Amino acid sequence: MATSSLPMMAQQPPMTQLVAHASLKTAQSFSMLAPPAYLVLSFIRRGRGHPLSIRRLMSVSTSSVLVGSGIGAFMGWGRLRNEPEIALQDRIFRLAHNASQVRTDDYSIIGASLGIILAPALFLRRAPLVVLVLGGASIGLGAGVWAHLAQEMTEGQDVRPEGMVGELPVVGGNDKK
């Protein structure tokens, strides 16, 4: 059975764990969408004399993750602030035992780690090191999720959010909605 990829979070209050989870998921989503969108727009603008800027790509990627994590934290807190403690604990239990969710987080962390290493190695003279490290981590975060989704699709698994959740154990039984 899968366990949480961040065991240190188990020591935090349930609300903190869930807000951090919402923040991570939104940051992952933004990091999946912003860099490709920036590249498409850059190539469109390139025809009009605007060269592709690695520094700007890295800055846009970093900004998208920061904005996404802030939005996710705010939305998670807003949605969960009135939930009873038992409902929060139930949600944490289900997240910790959702193999697809844990695998997605693992892939994104691995992708971010590789991005931290690869971006400075590939583009060292094109942007400051701090910008490359943060941008590489941001791009890698999204690339890891894309890699996980590609693997799930090649294995014939359902990659829709409903399909990825499947039948999870629920505190009090699976009759609960």
C-alpha positions in Angstrom: 0.0 0.0 0.0 1.3 3.5 -0.8 2.3 5.9 1.9 2.6 9.6 1.8 5.7 10.9 0.0 6.2 13.6 2.6 6.2 11.8 6.0 7.2 15.0 7.8 3.8 16.4 6.9 2.2 13.7 9.0 3.3 15.7 12.1 1.4 18.8 11.0 -2.3 19.6 11.8 -4.7 18.2 9.2 -5.6 21.6 7.9 -2.0 22.4 7.2 -1.5 19.1 5.4 -4.5 19.7 3.2 -3.6 23.3 2.4 -0.1 22.2 1.5 -1.5 19.5 -0.7 -3.8 21.9 -2.5 -0.9 24.3 -2.9 1.3 21.6 -4.4 -1.4 20.4 -6.8 -2.1 23.9 -8.1 1.6 24.7 -8.4 2.0 21.4 -10.4 -0.9 22.5 -12.7 0.5 25.9 -13.3 4.0 24.4 -14.0 2.5 22.1 -16.5 0.8 24.9 -18.4 2.9 28.1 -18.1 6.2 27.0 -19.7 4.6 25.4 -22.8 2.3 28.4 -23.2 5.3 30.8 -22.9 7.3 28.8 -25.5 4.3 28.8 -28.0 3.9 32.6 -27.5 7.7 33.1 -27.9 7.8 31.2 -31.2 4.8 33.2 -32.5 6.6 36.4 -31.5 9.9 35.1 -32.8 8.7 35.6 -36.3 8.3 39.3 -35.5 11.9 39.8 -34.4 11.7 38.8 -30.7 14.2 36.1 -29.8 13.5 33.4 -27.3 14.8 34.4 -23.9 15.9 31.6 -21.5 16.0 34.0 -18.6 12.4 35.0 -19.3 11.3 31.4 -19.7 12.9 30.5 -16.3 11.3 33.6 -14.7 7.9 32.8 -16.1 8.1 29.2 -14.9 9.2 30.3 -11.4 6.4 32.9 -11.2 3.8 30.4 -12.3 4.7 28.0 -9.6 4.7 30.8 -6.9 1.4 32.2 -8.1 -0.1 28.7 -8.4 1.0 27.6 -5.0 -0.4 30.8 -3.4 -3.7 30.4 -5.2 -3.9 26.7 -4.3 -3.2 27.5 -0.6 -5.9 30.2 -0.5 -8.5 28.1 -2.3 -7.7 25.0 -0.2 -8.0 27.0 3.0 -11.2 28.6 1.8 -12.8 25.3 0.9 -11.7 23.4 4.0 -11.9 26.1 6.7 -15.4 25.0 7.9 -14.9 21.2 7.6 -15.0 19.1 10.8 -11.7 17.6 12.0 -12.9 14.0 11.2 -13.5 15.0 7.6 -10.0 16.5 7.3 -8.5 13.4 8.7 -10.5 11.2 6.4 -9.3 13.2 3.4 -5.7 13.0 4.6 -6.0 9.2 5.0 -7.4 8.8 1.5 -4.7 11.0 -0.1 -2.0 9.1 1.7 -3.3 5.8 0.4 -3.9 6.9 -3.2 -1.1 5.3 -5.1 -1.6 7.5 -8.2 -1.5 10.7 -6.1 1.7 9.6 -4.3 3.3 8.6 -7.6 2.4 11.9 -9.2 4.0 13.7 -6.3 7.1 11.5 -6.5 7.4 12.1 -10.3 7.1 15.9 -9.8 9.7 15.9 -7.1 12.1 13.8 -9.2 11.4 16.1 -12.2 12.1 19.2 -10.1 15.4 17.7 -8.8 16.5 16.9 -12.3 15.5 20.4 -13.4 17.6 22.0 -10.7 20.6 20.1 -12.1 19.9 20.2 -15.9 18.8 23.8 -16.4 22.1 25.3 -15.1 24.1 22.7 -16.9 22.4 23.5 -20.2 21.9 27.3 -20.0 24.7 28.5 -17.6 25.7 31.5 -19.6 22.1 32.6 -20.6 20.8 33.6 -17.1 21.9 34.0 -13.5 22.4 30.7 -11.6 19.6 31.4 -9.1 17.1 32.1 -12.0 18.2 28.8 -13.7 17.9 26.7 -10.5 14.5 28.0 -9.6 13.2 28.0 -13.2 14.6 24.5 -13.8 12.9 23.2 -10.6 9.6 24.8 -11.8 9.8 23.3 -15.3 10.9 20.0 -13.8 7.9 20.0 -11.5 5.5 20.1 -14.4 7.6 17.8 -16.6 7.4 15.2 -13.8 3.6 15.3 -13.8 3.6 15.1 -17.6 5.9 12.1 -17.4 3.6 10.4 -14.9 0.5 11.1 -17.0 2.3 9.7 -20.1 3.2 6.6 -18.2 -0.3 6.1 -17.0 -1.7 6.5 -20.5 0.8 4.0 -22.0 -0.2 1.5 -19.3 -3.9 2.0 -20.3 -4.9 3.6 -17.0 -7.5 6.3 -16.8 -5.8 9.7 -16.3 -9.0 11.7 -15.7 -9.2 12.9 -12.1 -12.1 10.6 -11.4 -10.3 7.6 -12.9 -7.1 8.3 -11.0 -8.9 8.3 -7.7 -10.6 5.0 -8.2 -11.8 3.0 -5.1 -10.0 4.4 -2.1 -10.4 3.3 1.5 -12.5 5.7 3.4 -12.7 6.0 7.2 -16.0 4.5 8.2 -16.4 2.5 5.0 -16.8 3.3 1.3 -20.5 4.0 1.6 -19.6 7.6 2.5 -19.9 10.3 -0.1 
